[in-house]
Amino acid sequence: MLILSRKQNQRILFPNLEITIEILRVSGSAVKVGVEAPSNVRVLREEVVDTAELEGITEAARTQRHTLRNRMNTANLALHLAQKHLNQEQYVDAEKSLRRALSELTTLDSLVASSASATTGKPAANPPESGQTVSETEKKPQALIAEDNSNERELLAAYLRLSGYEVAGVSDGVEALEYLARNPLPDVFLLDMDMPRMSGQETIAAVRSKPEYKDLKIFVVSGSERKELTDDSSRRVDHWFSKPIAPPAFVRELNRELEVESA
């Protein structure tokens, strides 16, 4: 178990990820956190990724990449949720969210270590912006989340609720279709692609085949690349977000698409 002290200048090391997190300053409801990461880590927009590079990825590598992206997304959501709680002076909840983030980063560090050990045959090193809420008197936008990872689903739902949304969550496409059939149509459907029983592609096809759902906006939130799809489902969604997402920017895009005014 990783125990986090609330003292300033404490450093938290993830040696296999080559990431260091340091609590720089705690002041009121704000916590300033410094993050050090390797300078050679590339961050690319989806549109500049070479299709040939994607085609050359083995299935094992693609699965591993998907797992790492999901873990990073969960940690990222937890960190942003902690900031949301701090902004709204919910300090106990903020500490819980921060612990969840650190737990995910610890697991991610171990996964990277295992991957490095399997690749090189050498043992790995031993580990030593906030959104706006809407007025309670206004009608809140409705979101449905289909995500089989319960941790990710709960964190994203919590962040959206603190951003002024009403949220329902389901674990796969089958449950999503059941929800849509039994409830008023939500304003937006947030969909993962890699799910049991009914994949994201199959869910998109099922939703778009029903005239009564023609106005339902679909936002994909996935560890998969848009270019990996073999059918036209990627063109039948309104937006595609690859994990890990940036929650504040994600909410801004949701608000823009749904014409929700920030408070």
N, C-alpha and C positions, 0 to 999 in steps of 0.2 A: 504494500500500500504506500502511495506517495502522499506524505503529509506536507501541506504548504503553510509556511509561516507567513504572517501578514507584515513582517518587518520589511522596511525598504532595503534595496540593494541586494536582496537575496537572488542568487542565480539558480536557474533550473536547467540542467544539461540533458540533452538527448544526443549522446555521442554518435550513434549510428546514423542519425539524420543530419548530424553536424549543425544542429540548431541549439541556440542558447536563448533562454527567456529570462529577463531580469526585471524585477519590480523596481522601477526608478523612483516613483513618487506616489504617495497616497495622500489625497487632499479632498476632504469632504466626500462627495459622491463620485469623484474621478480617480481613476488609477492609471498612471502612465507606465506602460509596459514597453521595454525595449526587446527587439528580436534580432538576433544575429544569425545569418544563414550564408552558405557558400556563395561567392560572387559568380560562380559558373553555372548556377541553376538557371535554366532557360524558362521563360514564360512567353508562350506564343498564342496569338489569336487563332481561333479555329480556322479562319479563312486562309491563313498562310501555311498551314500544315500540308506538306506534300502528300497527296493521295497515295503515291507509290510507297511512301514510308509506312502508311497505315496498312497497306496490303502486305507488307513484309513482316508484320508482327505475328508471331505464332499465337496459337490459341492459348497456350499456357501463359505467355507474356501478357496477352490481352486480359485474361482473367486476373492475373496478379495486379495489373495496372488498375483494373476496375475496383479491386479490393482496397488498394491503397488510396484511390480517389475517394471512395466512400468513407474510409476512416478519416481522411483529412477533412472531408466535408463535415463530418460529425463534430470533430474538434473545432473547426471554424465556426459552425453554428453555435456551439456551446460558448465559445469566447464572445461572440457577438451578443448572445443572449445574456451573458453575465454583464456586459456593458449596458444593455437595455435595463436590466434590474437595477444597476447602480444609478443610472439616469433617473429612474423612478423611485430611488431611495429604498429599494427592496433588498437590503443588505444580506439577509440570510439566504434568499434565493440566489443572489449574485455569487455568494461563496459556493453554493451547491453547483451552480453552472460552471464555475471556474474549476472545481474539482473534476467535473465530468470531462471538461476539455483536457485537463492534464492526464486523466486516465486514458483518454483516447490517444493522446500524443505518446504516452508510454507504450501502449499497444502498437501504435504505428512504428515507434522506434524499434520494437522487437521484431516486427514484420520485416522492416528494412534490413535488420541485422541477419535474420534468417535467410533472406534473399541473397545478401552479400556472401554469406558463408556457403550457400549452395552453389553460387556462381564461381567463387574463387577457391573453394576448398579450405579456406582459412577461417578460424573461429572469429566471430565478431568481437568488438571491444565490449568490455563489461561496463554496464552503466554506473558510475559513481553515484464608427459614426452612428450615431443613433438615429432611428426613424422617428416619425411623428405619430402620435395617437390622434384619433378622431374623437369628436365630442360624443359623449354617451347618448345625447339626444338625437344624433344622426343615425340613419340606418347604416349598419355596418356591412361592408361587402362580405360575401360568403365565398369560402374556398374549400375545395375538397382535395385532400392529399392522398394519393395512392403510392405507398412506399412500403416494401416488405421489411425494411430494417426499422424496428420499433423505436430505437434510440434516435435515429435521424428524423423519423416522422414526428416524434414528440417534441424534439428540439425546434424543428421548423415550425410546427404548429404553435408552440409557445411564443416564438419570436413574432409570428404573424399576429397572434392575439394581442401582444403588447404593441403592435403597430396598428391596431384598430380593426382587425378582421375577426369574423366568426369562422371557426375552422372545424371541419369533420375529417377524420382520418380512417383509411382502410388499408389493408395489407396487400391487396393485389387487384388485378383487373376484374376478376369475378365479383369481388365485394363492391368494387366501384360501380359496376353496372347495376347491381342490386340496390345500392344506395340511390343512384340516379332514378331508378324506376319507382322508388318509394318516397322520395323527398322532393321538395321544390328544387328547381334547377339552380345550382350555385353560379356565382359570377365567373369563377375560374376553376379549372381542373388542373392540379399540379401532379404530374405523372412521372414516375420512374420507368425505365425501359426494361430492366432485368428483374422480373418478378416471377414467382411460381404460379402454376396453374394457367395464367393468361398473361402473356408478355405485354410490354408496352405497345409494340407494333400491332398485336391482335386487339388490344383495347382501343387504340386509335381507330382501327378499321371498324370495330363494332359501334363506337360512338358516332363516327362520321356517317355510318350507314342509316342512322335514324333521323328522320326529318325534324323530330321534336327537339333534337339536340344541336341543330344546325348553328345556333347562336352561341353555343358554349365555347368559351375560350380555353384552349389547351396550352399549358406551359410545361414543356418537358424539363425535368431536373434529373440528370442522369450522369453516371460515370462513363457511359458509352459515348463514342464520337458520332456526330450526325452522319458523317460520311461512311460509317460502317453499315448502315442500313441497306438492305437489298431491295426494298420496295419504295413506294412513294409516300410512306407514312410521315417522313420528316417534312414533307411539303404540305401536310395536312394539319400541322400544328401552328400556333400563333408565334411561339417563341421557343428557343432551345437554349437551355443553360447547362453547361458542362460542370460537373463537380470538380473541385470545391467551389461553391458559389460565394459571392460577396453579398451577405444578407441586406445591408443598407441599399446597395444598388439594385438588388433583386426587388425589394419592396418599392423602390422608386419606379421601376419599370412596371410593376403590377399596378401601382397607383395611376401611372400615366395611361396604361392600356385600359383600365377600368374607369378612368376619369374621376378618380378619387382625389379630392382636394386635401392637401396637407394642412394640419392645424397651425 
